[in-house]
Amino acid sequence: MIKKVLLKSDFIKSVAVLMTGTMAAQMLGYVFAPIITRYYTPEENGQLGIFLLLVSLGAAFATARYELTLPVVKSKVHSFRLYHIAVRITIVTTILSLFVLVYPAFTDGSGIEYAFYGLIPVAIFLTASSNMGTYWAIRLKLFRHLSYSKVATSISSNLVKVSLGVMGWGYLGLIFGYITGLIFGNIWFVRNFFRGQKEFGIRSSSPRNFVLAKQYIEFPKINLPHVVIDYGRELTVAVLIIHFYGLAIYGLYELSFRMLKMPLILIGQSIGQVFLQKCSENFNAKEAITPFIIKTMITLFLLSIAPVTIIFFFGSDIFAFIFSEEWRDAGTFSEIMVPLVIMLFVASPISSLPMIIDRQREFFILSLFGTALMIGSVLIPPFFFDASIEKTLWTLSLSRAAYFVLTIFKYLQYSRIADAR
């Protein structure tokens, strides 16, 4: 009984620390967003959206998803060896991506395009470094460092975006702002890595590292294709929206979804990072995890009710007032996306469960179905029925919400099987 109380207290304290930093970072995002949208157009925001999708896809390849092993491996030294493997793969992938992007950069023949393609490898390296550092910090329970990183990222990124927007840099101002945020956010993670190196003295070329990489080969074999499909799906949706409705509409959609996901980042991501650490700990200790999962989901659902209700009824007016009239349609899109956001808010923080209970293969198959459903939702309405963007988004929102309901059901099903074993 005492142990349960202590665990609960520790969980709440960890979430509180993370949420404090995350809340500060996201509040800064909310404060700067109305300024940023007055210096950048929906088309430029759409360019940033495409850039971020390409970087996210590259960053997944960059670590081969070995960063996900860092909190779940029992031995701390083994975890750090896998960290080394992930760093090594990241360096190689970054160099390869630079060569891959040389051709499109030179064929486009524009200085702006040179910068766009040239900055992708830089952002891939920094994003991968941030991902690895985040999971190592979770392993060490350095939740305060995660909070510092989030605040530093938000302040530096938004200040640069505003400054370059005033100077008329266009979408490159948004990209440079994103990269600057990553640089400042990585400071704590770099320090943690070198402290670990000093403690363990591990070489990247150590044969033991590769033995461990082979032992946890399921992560690149199963989780990597899973996340590549996820990001590839998002990129395909972006391309389809641009094709059928134009870059400006995609820019509005991207802002709408980003603003809707801020509560998910604010609360859900903080809970999710602590959930990963606690659930892994409980599972390794052979304790039941299903009650913990249910409580987490109920809490998330209750937290989502108030904000999404306001967005559903007043989204377009809120966006027009805060971001300017030019962005009113983004508010309309946000109203439509409410069903999806509720289920995403509940499901995403516990999305690390499959790797904890070794069910990545089953959820990879489920994600294939989700990918086909999402692409079909965006492709079929405009292609076969000449549907408006609003009707297409309604199809997307409701179908994705149903998919996340199915995913949650599967989480509970497999967690109960794990508890029984």
C-alpha positions in Angstrom: 0.0 0.0 0.0 2.8 2.4 1.0 4.7 1.5 -2.2 1.6 2.3 -4.4 1.2 5.7 -2.7 4.8 6.5 -3.2 4.7 5.5 -6.9 1.6 7.6 -7.4 3.2 10.6 -5.7 6.4 10.2 -7.7 4.3 9.9 -10.9 2.4 13.1 -10.1 5.6 15.0 -9.2 7.3 13.9 -12.4 4.3 15.0 -14.5 4.1 18.3 -12.6 7.8 19.0 -13.4 7.4 18.2 -17.0 4.1 20.1 -17.4 5.6 23.2 -15.8 8.2 23.4 -18.5 6.0 22.3 -21.2 3.2 24.7 -20.2 5.7 27.6 -20.2 7.0 26.6 -23.6 3.5 26.2 -25.1 2.3 29.4 -23.5 5.2 31.2 -25.2 4.1 29.5 -28.4 0.6 30.8 -28.0 1.9 34.3 -27.2 4.1 34.4 -30.3 1.7 32.7 -32.7 -0.5 35.8 -33.3 2.7 37.8 -34.1 4.2 35.2 -36.3 1.0 34.7 -38.4 1.0 38.5 -39.2 4.4 38.2 -40.8 3.9 34.9 -42.6 1.3 33.8 -45.1 -0.6 30.5 -45.1 1.5 29.4 -48.2 4.7 30.0 -46.2 3.3 28.1 -43.3 2.5 25.3 -45.7 6.2 25.2 -46.8 7.3 24.9 -43.2 4.8 22.0 -42.8 6.3 20.1 -45.7 9.9 20.8 -44.4 8.9 19.4 -40.9 7.4 16.3 -42.4 10.5 15.6 -44.4 12.7 16.2 -41.4 10.6 14.0 -39.1 10.8 11.2 -41.7 14.6 11.6 -42.0 15.0 11.7 -38.2 13.2 8.4 -37.8 15.7 6.8 -40.2 18.6 8.6 -38.5 18.3 6.7 -35.2 16.7 3.5 -36.6 14.4 4.0 -33.6 17.0 2.7 -31.2 16.3 5.8 -29.0 13.1 4.0 -27.9 15.1 1.3 -26.2 16.8 3.7 -23.8 14.1 3.8 -21.1 13.0 0.2 -21.5 16.4 -1.7 -21.3 17.0 -3.0 -17.8 20.7 -2.3 -17.6 21.8 1.4 -17.6 25.1 0.7 -19.2 23.4 -1.4 -22.0 21.0 1.5 -22.5 24.0 3.9 -23.0 25.6 1.5 -25.5 22.4 1.6 -27.5 22.6 5.4 -27.3 26.0 5.2 -28.9 24.6 3.0 -31.7 21.9 5.5 -32.3 24.4 8.4 -32.5 26.5 6.5 -35.0 23.6 5.7 -37.2 22.5 9.4 -37.0 25.8 10.7 -38.3 25.8 8.2 -41.2 22.2 9.0 -42.1 22.8 12.8 -42.0 25.8 12.5 -44.4 23.8 10.3 -46.7 20.8 12.7 -46.7 23.1 15.5 -47.6 24.2 13.7 -50.7 20.7 12.6 -51.6 19.5 16.2 -51.4 22.3 17.7 -53.5 20.6 16.8 -56.8 17.2 18.4 -56.2 18.9 21.5 -54.7 20.9 22.1 -57.9 18.2 21.1 -60.4 15.8 23.7 -58.8 18.5 26.3 -59.5 17.3 28.8 -56.9 19.3 30.1 -53.9 16.2 29.8 -51.7 15.8 26.2 -52.8 19.4 25.5 -52.1 18.8 26.7 -48.5 15.6 24.6 -48.2 17.2 21.3 -49.2 20.5 22.1 -47.5 18.9 22.7 -44.2 17.0 19.4 -44.2 20.1 17.3 -43.2 21.0 19.9 -40.4 17.4 19.7 -39.0 17.5 15.8 -39.3 20.6 15.6 -37.2 19.4 18.1 -34.6 15.9 16.4 -34.4 17.4 13.0 -34.0 19.8 14.3 -31.3 16.8 15.8 -29.5 14.9 12.5 -29.7 17.8 10.5 -28.4 18.5 13.0 -25.6 14.8 13.1 -24.6 14.6 9.3 -24.1 18.0 9.2 -22.3 16.7 11.9 -19.9 13.5 9.9 -19.4 15.7 6.9 -18.5 17.6 9.0 -15.9 14.3 10.6 -14.7 15.8 14.0 -15.6 12.4 15.5 -16.2 13.6 18.9 -15.1 16.1 18.9 -18.0 13.3 18.1 -20.4 11.4 21.1 -19.1 14.4 23.4 -19.5 14.9 22.0 -23.0 11.3 22.7 -24.0 11.4 26.3 -22.7 14.8 27.1 -24.4 13.5 25.6 -27.7 10.3 27.7 -27.6 11.9 31.0 -26.7 14.8 30.8 -29.2 12.6 29.4 -32.0 9.9 32.0 -31.7 12.2 35.0 -31.3 14.1 34.0 -34.5 10.8 33.5 -36.4 9.5 36.9 -35.4 12.9 38.6 -36.1 13.3 37.1 -39.6 9.6 37.6 -40.3 10.1 41.4 -39.7 13.0 41.2 -42.1 10.9 39.5 -44.8 12.7 36.2 -45.0 9.6 34.3 -46.0 9.3 30.6 -45.1 13.1 30.4 -44.6 12.5 32.5 -41.5 10.2 29.8 -40.1 12.7 27.1 -40.9 15.7 29.0 -39.4 13.5 29.6 -36.3 12.8 25.8 -36.0 16.5 24.9 -36.3 17.6 27.6 -33.8 15.1 26.1 -31.3 16.6 22.7 -31.8 20.1 24.0 -31.2 19.2 25.6 -27.9 17.0 22.7 -26.8 19.8 20.2 -27.3 22.2 21.9 -24.8 21.0 19.8 -21.8 21.0 16.5 -23.9 24.6 17.0 -25.1 25.7 17.6 -21.5 23.9 14.4 -20.4 25.5 12.4 -23.1 29.1 13.5 -22.2 28.4 12.8 -18.6 27.3 9.3 -19.5 30.4 8.9 -21.6 32.5 10.0 -18.7 30.7 7.5 -16.4 30.8 4.5 -18.7 33.7 5.2 -21.1 32.1 3.4 -24.0 33.5 3.6 -27.5 31.1 3.8 -30.5 33.0 1.0 -32.3 32.8 -1.4 -29.3 31.7 -4.9 -30.4 29.4 -5.1 -27.4 27.3 -2.2 -28.8 26.6 -4.2 -32.0 25.7 -7.3 -30.0 23.1 -5.2 -28.2 21.9 -3.6 -31.4 21.3 -7.1 -32.8 19.5 -8.1 -29.6 17.1 -5.2 -30.0 16.8 -5.5 -33.7 12.9 -5.6 -33.4 13.0 -1.8 -33.0 14.4 -1.0 -36.4 12.7 -4.0 -38.0 9.2 -3.3 -36.6 9.0 0.2 -35.1 11.0 1.9 -37.9 8.7 0.8 -40.7 5.8 1.7 -38.4 6.9 5.3 -37.9 8.0 5.6 -41.5 4.5 4.7 -42.6 3.1 7.2 -40.1 5.2 10.1 -41.3 4.8 8.9 -44.9 1.1 8.9 -44.4 1.2 12.5 -43.1 3.4 13.6 -46.0 1.0 11.9 -48.5 -2.0 13.7 -46.9 -0.1 17.0 -47.2 0.7 16.3 -50.9 -3.0 15.4 -51.6 -4.4 18.5 -49.9 -1.9 20.7 -51.8 -2.8 18.9 -55.1 -6.6 19.2 -54.7 -6.9 22.4 -52.8 -3.6 24.3 -53.0 -0.6 25.2 -50.7 -2.5 28.0 -48.9 -5.3 25.5 -47.8 -2.6 23.1 -46.6 -1.0 26.0 -44.6 -4.3 26.7 -43.0 -4.9 23.1 -42.2 -1.3 22.8 -40.8 -1.8 25.7 -38.4 -5.2 24.4 -37.4 -3.9 21.0 -36.5 -0.8 22.4 -34.8 -2.8 24.6 -32.6 -5.2 21.8 -31.7 -2.3 19.6 -30.8 -0.8 22.1 -28.4 -2.9 20.8 -25.5 -1.8 17.3 -26.5 1.8 18.5 -26.2 1.1 20.5 -23.1 -0.5 17.8 -21.1 -0.5 14.5 -23.1 3.2 14.5 -24.0 4.3 15.2 -20.4 2.0 12.4 -19.2 3.2 10.1 -22.0 6.9 10.6 -21.2 6.3 9.8 -17.5 3.9 6.9 -18.6 6.7 5.3 -20.6 9.1 5.4 -17.7 6.6 4.2 -15.0 4.9 1.6 -17.2 8.3 0.1 -18.2 9.3 0.0 -14.5 6.0 -1.7 -13.5 6.1 -4.2 -16.4 9.8 -5.1 -15.6 8.8 -5.6 -12.0 6.0 -7.9 -13.2 3.2 -5.7 -11.8 -0.2 -5.2 -13.4 -0.2 -2.3 -15.9 -3.9 -2.3 -17.1 -5.3 -0.3 -14.2 -2.6 2.3 -14.6 -3.4 2.6 -18.4 -7.2 3.0 -17.7 -6.6 5.7 -15.1 -4.3 7.6 -17.5 -6.9 7.5 -20.4 -9.8 8.5 -18.2 -7.7 11.5 -16.9 -6.8 12.5 -20.4 -10.4 12.3 -21.6 -11.7 14.4 -18.8 -9.0 17.0 -19.4 -9.9 17.3 -23.1 -13.6 18.1 -22.6 -13.5 21.8 -21.8 -11.0 23.0 -24.5 -12.4 21.0 -27.4 -15.9 22.1 -26.5 -14.8 25.7 -26.8 -13.0 25.1 -30.1 -16.0 23.2 -31.6 -18.4 26.1 -31.1 -16.1 29.1 -31.4 -13.1 27.9 -33.4 -13.4 30.2 -36.5 -14.0 33.3 -34.4 -11.1 32.5 -32.1 -8.7 32.0 -34.9 -9.8 35.1 -36.7 -9.4 37.2 -33.6 -6.1 35.8 -32.5 -4.3 35.2 -35.8 -6.1 37.8 -38.0 -9.0 37.4 -40.5 -6.7 35.7 -43.0 -6.6 32.6 -40.8 -10.4 32.3 -40.1 -10.7 29.2 -42.2 -8.1 27.5 -40.0 -10.5 27.9 -37.2 -13.3 26.3 -39.2 -11.0 23.4 -39.9 -10.2 23.1 -36.2 -14.0 22.8 -35.4 -14.2 19.9 -37.9 -11.1 18.1 -36.4 -12.4 18.1 -32.8 -13.5 14.3 -32.9 -10.1 13.3 -34.1 -8.2 15.5 -31.6 -10.2 14.1 -28.6 -9.2 10.5 -29.5 -5.7 11.4 -30.4 -5.3 13.2 -27.1 -6.4 10.0 -25.2 -4.4 7.5 -27.3 -1.1 9.2 -28.0 0.3 9.4 -24.5 0.1 5.6 -24.1 1.3 4.9 -27.6 4.6 3.6 -26.2 2.7 0.6 -24.7 3.4 -1.8 -27.7 7.2 -1.6 -27.3 6.9 -2.1 -23.5 4.8 -5.3 -23.8 6.5 -6.4 -27.1 3.5 -6.1 -29.3 5.1 -3.9 -32.0 4.3 -6.3 -34.8 0.6 -6.4 -34.1 0.3 -2.6 -33.9 2.4 -2.3 -37.0 -0.3 -4.3 -38.9 -3.0 -2.1 -37.3 -1.2 1.0 -38.4 -1.2 -0.2 -42.0 -5.0 -0.3 -41.8 -5.0 3.2 -40.3 -2.7 4.5 -43.1 -5.0 3.2 -45.8 -8.0 4.7 -44.0 -6.4 8.1 -43.7 -5.2 8.3 -47.2 -8.5 7.1 -48.5 -10.3 9.7 -46.4 -8.4 12.5 -48.1 -8.2 11.0 -51.6 -11.7 9.6 -52.3 -14.0 12.7 -51.5 -12.2 15.2 -53.8 -11.3 12.7 -56.5 -14.6 10.9 -56.9 -17.1 13.4 -55.5 -15.4 16.7 -56.1 -15.9 17.4 -52.4 -15.0 20.7 -50.7 -12.1 20.8 -48.2 -14.6 21.0 -45.3 -16.3 17.7 -46.4 -13.0 16.0 -46.9 -11.8 17.0 -43.4 -15.1 15.8 -41.9 -14.4 12.4 -43.5 -10.8 12.5 -42.2 -11.8 13.5 -38.7 -14.5 10.9 -38.1 -12.6 8.0 -39.7 -9.4 8.7 -37.8 -11.4 9.1 -34.5 -12.9 5.6 -35.1 -9.4 4.2 -35.8 -8.1 5.6 -32.5 -11.1 4.0 -30.7 -10.1 0.7 -32.2 -6.4 1.3 -31.2 -7.4 2.0 -27.6 -9.4 -1.2 -27.5 -6.3 -3.1 -28.7 -4.1 -1.4 -26.1 -6.4 -2.7 -23.3 -6.7 -6.1 -24.9 -3.0 -6.7 -25.0 -2.2 -5.1 -21.7 -4.6 -7.5 -20.0 -2.9 -10.5 -21.7 0.4 -9.1 -20.5 -0.9 -8.8 -16.9 -2.2 -12.4 -17.0 1.2 -13.7 -18.0 
